[in-house]
Amino acid sequence: MKLAARLRTPLLLLGMGISSVASFQTQAAETINFGIISTESSQNLAQVWQPFLDDMSRELGVEVKPFFATDYAAVIQAMRFNQIDLAWYGNKSAMEAVDRAGGEVFVQTTAANGDPGYWSLMIVNQDAPYQDIDQVLADADKLTFGNGDPNSTSGYLVPGYYVFAQRNVDPSTAFRRTLNTNHETNALSVANGQVDVATFNTEGMERLKQVNPTAAARLREVWRSPLIPSDPLVWRKNLDDEEKEKLRAFFLDYGTTAEQQQILADLQWGRFQPSDDDQLLPIRQLELFRERTQLAARDDGDGEARRARLAEIDAQLEQIEQRIETRSAQAGSTQAPPLAAAQ
């Protein structure tokens, strides 16, 4: 399916580079709808994203409209119903978009500071008595917990396995009260004493130190996850192949000038790199590990069904591990992806 018959530059121009695409701005301008997950308020996101979207619009010769929503699920659903053409997701939400919304990973972000990815955090206020996560969990029934969006990688999936599933703790019942919200709200709620402990991540912490250093100084890290792969960008799989190549060319060529590098730096990114759906293999593995841990700890009397599901999970995990090993060998590395290596 075409992007509403837009981006009609002939295929032969692809080899001429992204600057050639810009010369065709006289063609009928339509719209590319770009989904952006709600890691913080829409107002803040719009401020840092607009220069990048403006550059994208100029280079491709079409209007690029951001799509903001109050939660990750809305951006996934927007892709499912063809309301957006591509989106920035975290790995967990990208997995949902690929599985349920006809999405496909095509590029990956890189960190502006050179980090190979980012880390999930659990944070408390500096005035709290807690120095590590086990101290927090010992007092969980007295505390309010700020969990992340259910489709967030660092705010929900990763701490859900490493902090809770591995300790056989259900956060929805262990804490006095549990809330679900975005990274920015979690951090500010802890800094202001409205929430006792919350999920966060290192990218959010770096940004908070820039925009609100007073709030950042009030936070203490009590747990850090294994390394999480950098975020993917996902397009609708049913886009026209020619249009996909133009989008891919824009992203992979972007960041060659000082101005573009600064725009990416404001997003906390370096240049984009090629990627595909296999980027999500460690996340799929982690989701299955979490389910297996929870299932193995259950004693609901239906032992046969539980054993059957455990066998299914083990078979899926074996397939994923084989694929990871194949990809690692193709890349000339014997190292497993960061999250997988930490199991």
C-alpha positions in Angstrom: 0.0 0.0 0.0 1.3 3.4 -0.9 1.6 6.4 1.4 -1.6 7.8 -0.1 0.2 7.9 -3.5 2.9 10.3 -2.2 6.7 10.2 -2.6 6.3 9.5 -6.3 9.9 10.2 -7.3 11.0 7.5 -9.8 13.0 4.6 -8.4 16.0 5.5 -10.6 16.5 8.6 -8.4 17.2 6.5 -5.3 20.8 6.0 -6.4 21.3 9.8 -6.7 21.1 10.3 -2.9 18.7 11.9 -0.5 19.4 15.4 -1.7 17.8 14.5 -5.1 14.6 13.6 -3.3 14.4 17.1 -1.9 14.4 18.6 -5.4 11.0 17.1 -6.0 9.2 19.2 -3.4 7.0 20.7 -6.2 5.1 17.5 -6.4 1.7 17.2 -4.7 2.5 17.3 -1.0 0.6 14.9 1.2 1.3 13.6 4.7 3.5 11.1 6.4 2.2 10.3 9.9 4.9 9.6 12.4 4.1 8.0 15.7 6.0 8.9 18.8 5.6 7.0 22.1 4.8 8.9 25.2 7.9 8.8 27.3 7.1 12.3 28.6 4.5 15.0 28.0 3.5 15.7 24.4 4.6 19.3 24.8 8.1 18.3 25.7 8.3 15.7 23.0 7.0 18.1 20.3 9.7 20.6 21.2 12.6 18.1 20.7 11.1 16.2 17.8 9.9 19.1 15.6 13.3 20.1 14.1 13.9 16.5 13.0 10.4 16.2 11.5 11.0 19.5 9.7 14.2 18.2 8.2 12.4 15.0 7.2 9.6 17.0 5.6 12.1 19.2 3.6 14.1 16.2 2.4 11.2 14.1 1.3 9.0 16.9 0.0 5.9 16.0 2.0 4.4 17.1 5.3 5.5 15.0 8.2 2.9 15.1 11.1 3.7 13.8 14.5 1.2 11.5 16.2 1.3 11.7 20.0 -0.8 9.7 22.4 -1.3 9.3 26.1 0.1 5.7 26.1 2.1 3.3 24.0 -0.9 1.2 23.1 -2.5 4.0 21.2 0.6 4.4 18.9 0.5 0.6 18.3 -3.2 0.7 17.5 -2.7 3.7 15.2 -0.2 1.6 13.1 -2.6 -1.4 13.2 -5.4 0.8 11.6 -3.0 2.5 9.1 -3.3 5.9 10.9 0.4 6.2 11.1 3.1 5.2 8.5 6.1 4.7 10.8 6.9 5.2 14.5 9.6 5.4 17.1 9.0 2.6 19.6 10.9 1.0 22.5 11.8 -2.6 21.9 8.7 -4.0 23.8 6.2 -1.8 22.0 8.0 -2.5 18.7 7.5 -6.2 19.3 3.8 -5.6 19.8 3.6 -3.5 16.7 5.4 -6.2 14.6 3.1 -9.0 16.0 -0.2 -7.2 16.2 -0.1 -4.1 13.9 1.7 -5.1 10.7 4.9 -3.4 11.6 8.5 -4.0 10.6 11.8 -2.8 12.1 13.9 -1.0 9.6 16.5 1.1 11.5 17.8 1.4 15.0 18.8 4.5 17.0 22.3 4.9 18.5 23.1 6.8 21.7 24.6 10.3 21.3 27.0 9.6 24.2 28.4 6.4 22.6 26.6 3.9 24.9 25.7 0.7 23.2 22.2 0.9 24.5 20.5 2.0 27.7 19.5 0.6 31.1 16.3 0.3 33.1 16.4 1.8 36.6 14.5 1.7 39.9 14.7 5.0 41.7 13.8 6.4 45.1 14.1 9.9 46.6 17.5 10.9 48.0 15.9 11.3 51.4 14.5 7.7 51.4 16.4 5.2 53.6 16.8 2.6 50.8 20.1 1.8 49.2 19.2 -1.2 47.1 16.2 -2.9 45.6 16.0 -5.6 48.3 15.6 -3.0 51.0 12.8 -1.5 49.0 11.0 -4.8 48.5 11.2 -5.5 52.2 9.0 -2.5 52.9 6.9 -2.8 49.7 3.6 -3.1 51.7 4.2 0.5 53.0 5.2 2.1 49.7 3.6 3.5 46.6 5.2 2.2 43.4 5.3 4.0 40.0 5.4 1.3 37.4 5.8 2.0 33.7 3.5 1.8 30.7 2.7 -1.9 30.1 4.2 -1.7 26.6 7.4 -0.1 27.9 10.7 -2.1 27.7 12.6 -0.3 30.4 9.6 0.9 32.4 7.8 -2.4 32.6 9.1 -5.5 30.9 12.7 -5.5 32.1 12.1 -4.6 35.7 9.1 -7.0 35.6 11.4 -9.9 35.0 14.7 -8.9 36.7 13.2 -7.2 39.8 9.9 -9.0 40.3 9.6 -12.3 38.4 13.1 -13.5 39.5 12.1 -12.9 43.1 8.5 -14.3 42.8 7.1 -10.9 43.6 3.8 -9.6 42.2 4.1 -5.8 42.3 0.4 -5.3 41.9 -0.1 -6.9 45.3 3.2 -6.4 47.0 3.1 -2.6 47.2 0.6 -0.6 49.1 -0.4 1.1 45.9 0.8 0.7 42.2 0.4 3.3 39.5 1.3 3.1 35.7 2.6 6.1 33.9 5.4 7.4 31.7 9.1 7.8 32.5 8.9 11.6 33.1 5.9 11.4 35.4 7.5 8.6 37.4 10.7 10.5 37.9 9.1 13.8 38.9 6.7 11.9 41.2 9.6 10.4 43.1 11.5 13.6 43.2 8.5 15.4 44.6 7.7 12.7 47.2 4.4 11.7 45.6 5.7 8.1 44.8 8.2 6.2 46.9 9.8 4.1 44.2 9.5 4.0 40.4 10.9 2.6 37.2 13.0 4.9 35.0 15.9 4.6 32.6 19.3 6.0 31.9 18.2 8.0 28.9 15.5 9.6 30.9 17.9 10.4 33.7 20.3 12.0 31.3 17.6 14.2 29.8 16.2 15.1 33.3 19.7 16.3 34.3 19.6 18.7 31.4 16.0 20.0 31.7 15.4 19.8 35.4 18.7 19.2 37.3 17.0 20.0 40.6 14.6 17.1 40.3 17.4 14.8 39.0 19.5 15.6 42.0 16.7 14.4 44.3 16.8 10.9 42.8 18.8 7.8 43.9 19.3 4.7 41.8 18.7 1.5 43.7 18.8 -1.0 40.8 20.1 -1.1 37.3 19.3 -3.7 34.6 21.4 -5.5 32.1 22.0 -3.5 28.9 18.9 -3.0 26.7 19.4 -2.6 22.9 18.8 0.9 21.5 15.3 1.7 20.3 14.0 0.7 16.8 12.0 2.6 14.3 9.2 0.6 12.7 7.3 1.2 9.5 4.1 -0.4 8.2 5.0 -3.6 6.4 2.4 -2.8 3.7 4.0 0.4 2.5 5.2 0.3 -1.1 8.8 -1.0 -1.5 9.9 2.1 -3.3 8.6 4.3 -0.5 10.3 2.2 2.1 13.6 2.7 0.3 13.2 6.5 0.3 12.4 6.4 4.0 15.4 4.1 4.7 17.7 6.4 2.7 16.6 9.4 4.6 17.3 7.9 8.0 20.6 6.3 7.1 21.9 9.4 5.4 20.7 11.7 8.2 23.3 13.1 10.6 26.1 14.0 8.2 26.0 17.8 8.9 26.7 19.6 12.2 23.2 20.9 12.2 21.7 17.4 11.8 24.0 16.0 14.5 22.8 18.7 16.9 19.2 17.8 16.2 19.9 14.2 16.9 21.9 15.1 20.0 18.8 16.9 21.3 17.0 13.6 20.9 19.9 11.9 22.7 20.8 10.0 19.6 23.7 9.5 17.2 23.2 8.4 13.6 20.8 5.7 12.7 22.0 2.2 11.7 20.2 -0.5 9.7 18.2 -3.1 11.6 15.4 -5.6 11.2 12.9 -7.6 13.3 15.7 -9.8 14.7 16.6 -6.9 16.9 13.6 -7.9 19.0 14.9 -11.5 19.7 16.3 -10.7 23.1 13.0 -9.0 24.1 11.0 -12.0 22.9 13.4 -14.2 25.0 12.9 -12.0 28.0 9.1 -12.0 27.7 9.2 -15.8 27.6 11.6 -16.1 30.5 9.3 -13.9 32.6 6.2 -16.0 31.7 8.1 -19.2 32.4 9.3 -18.0 35.8 5.8 -17.0 36.8 4.3 -20.2 35.5 6.8 -22.4 37.2 6.1 -20.8 40.6 2.3 -21.2 40.2 0.4 -24.0 42.1 -3.1 -23.7 40.7 -3.9 -27.5 40.5 -3.8 -27.7 36.7 -0.4 -29.4 36.5 -0.9 -30.9 33.1 -1.8 -27.7 31.3 1.1 -25.9 33.1 3.6 -28.6 32.0 2.3 -28.3 28.5 2.8 -24.6 28.4 6.2 -24.8 30.0 7.2 -27.3 27.2 5.9 -24.8 24.6 7.9 -22.0 26.1 11.1 -24.1 26.2 10.7 -24.9 22.6 10.2 -21.3 21.7 13.2 -20.3 23.7 15.3 -22.9 22.0 14.3 -21.5 18.6 15.1 -18.0 19.6 18.5 -19.0 21.0 19.3 -20.8 17.8 18.4 -17.7 15.8 20.5 -15.5 18.1 23.5 -17.8 17.7 23.0 -17.8 13.9 22.9 -14.0 13.8 25.9 -13.7 16.1 27.9 -16.1 13.9 27.0 -14.1 10.8 28.2 -10.9 12.5 31.5 -12.6 13.4 30.7 -12.6 17.1 30.1 -15.3 19.7 28.5 -12.9 22.1 24.8 -13.1 22.9 22.7 -10.0 22.9 23.0 -8.1 26.2 19.7 -9.1 27.8 20.0 -12.7 26.7 23.5 -12.9 28.1 22.2 -11.8 31.5 19.8 -14.7 32.1 
